[in-house]
Amino acid sequence: MLEHIIELCLPTIISACELMGIFVVAVTALHAFWLYCAGMVTRKPRNIKFQLAEGLATSLEFKMAAEILKTVLVRDLNELMVLGAVILLRALLSLLIHIEMKGEHAAPRENKSEES
């Protein structure tokens, strides 16, 4: 009974998580592009790269949640191996984005200290 309910509800929840991730990427990309265009007009420097990386990291978290939920529906070893590879790749992407964000966040501090 419970297994049947899970099999009915889980695909909808997984799709919702995937859509949330897609939505976050789209909104973040549009916002970053807007800031870029505004910066070109005003000639005011903006930290667009950090904001875009932060949005991508958030999106990857939603996508990872969907992948983790997919593990409940796995039926054989081949599906599990593919799912594991996808989770590993997304985790690595998330790690790389976080490393990039730390570098971008530290760079403005270093430039300010050099100017003083």
C-alpha positions as CSV (number, residue, x, y, z in Angstrom):
1,M,0.0,0.0,0.0
2,L,2.7,2.5,1.1
3,E,4.9,1.5,-1.8
4,H,2.1,2.1,-4.3
5,I,1.5,5.6,-2.9
6,I,5.2,6.4,-3.1
7,E,5.3,5.2,-6.7
8,L,2.3,7.4,-7.5
9,C,3.5,10.6,-5.7
10,L,7.2,10.5,-6.0
11,P,7.5,11.2,-9.8
12,T,5.4,14.4,-9.3
13,I,7.6,15.5,-6.4
14,I,10.8,14.7,-8.4
15,S,9.4,16.7,-11.4
16,A,8.6,19.6,-9.0
17,C,12.2,19.7,-7.7
18,E,13.6,19.6,-11.2
19,L,11.3,22.4,-12.3
20,M,12.4,24.5,-9.2
21,G,16.0,24.0,-10.2
22,I,15.3,25.1,-13.8
23,F,13.3,28.1,-12.6
24,V,16.2,29.2,-10.3
25,V,18.7,28.9,-13.2
26,A,16.4,30.9,-15.5
27,V,15.7,33.7,-13.0
28,T,19.3,33.9,-11.9
29,A,20.6,34.1,-15.5
30,L,18.0,36.8,-16.4
31,H,18.9,38.8,-13.3
32,A,22.6,38.5,-13.9
33,F,22.1,39.6,-17.6
34,W,20.0,42.5,-16.4
35,L,22.8,43.6,-14.0
36,Y,25.3,43.2,-16.7
37,C,23.4,45.4,-19.1
38,A,22.8,48.0,-16.3
39,G,26.5,47.9,-15.5
40,M,27.3,48.6,-19.2
41,V,25.1,51.6,-19.2
42,T,26.0,53.1,-15.8
43,R,29.7,52.0,-15.9
44,K,29.3,50.9,-12.3
45,P,31.1,47.6,-11.5
46,R,28.9,44.8,-10.3
47,N,29.8,41.3,-8.9
48,I,27.6,39.5,-11.4
49,K,29.8,36.4,-11.5
50,F,29.3,35.7,-7.8
51,Q,25.5,36.1,-8.0
52,L,25.3,33.8,-11.0
53,A,27.4,31.2,-9.3
54,E,25.2,31.4,-6.2
55,G,22.1,30.9,-8.2
56,L,23.6,27.9,-10.0
57,A,24.7,26.4,-6.7
58,T,21.2,26.7,-5.4
59,S,19.8,25.2,-8.6
60,L,22.1,22.3,-8.3
61,E,20.9,21.7,-4.8
62,F,17.3,21.3,-6.1
63,K,18.5,19.0,-8.8
64,M,20.4,16.9,-6.3
65,A,17.3,16.6,-4.2
66,A,15.5,15.2,-7.2
67,E,18.3,12.7,-7.9
68,I,18.2,11.6,-4.3
69,L,14.5,11.0,-4.4
70,K,15.0,9.0,-7.6
71,T,17.0,6.5,-5.7
72,V,13.8,5.3,-4.1
73,L,12.4,4.3,-7.5
74,V,15.5,2.5,-8.7
75,R,14.8,-1.1,-9.7
76,D,18.1,-2.6,-10.9
77,L,21.8,-2.1,-10.6
78,N,22.2,-0.4,-14.0
79,E,19.8,2.3,-13.0
80,L,21.6,2.7,-9.7
81,M,25.0,3.1,-11.4
82,V,23.7,5.8,-13.8
83,L,22.0,7.6,-11.0
84,G,25.1,7.4,-8.9
85,A,27.2,8.9,-11.7
86,V,24.7,11.7,-12.2
87,I,24.7,12.5,-8.5
88,L,28.5,12.4,-8.4
89,L,28.8,14.8,-11.4
90,R,26.3,17.2,-9.9
91,A,28.1,17.1,-6.5
92,L,31.4,17.9,-8.3
93,L,29.8,20.7,-10.1
94,S,28.4,22.1,-6.9
95,L,31.8,21.8,-5.2
96,L,33.5,23.6,-8.1
97,I,30.9,26.4,-8.0
98,H,31.4,26.8,-4.3
99,I,35.2,27.0,-4.7
100,E,34.7,29.6,-7.5
101,M,32.3,31.6,-5.2
102,K,34.9,31.6,-2.4
103,G,37.5,32.8,-4.9
104,E,35.2,35.6,-6.2
105,H,34.2,36.6,-2.7
106,A,37.9,36.8,-1.5
107,A,39.1,38.7,-4.6
108,P,37.4,42.0,-3.8
109,R,38.8,42.0,-0.3
110,E,42.3,41.5,-1.7
111,N,41.9,44.3,-4.2
112,K,40.8,46.7,-1.5
113,S,43.7,45.8,0.8
114,E,46.2,46.3,-2.1
115,E,44.7,49.8,-2.8
116,S,45.1,51.0,0.8
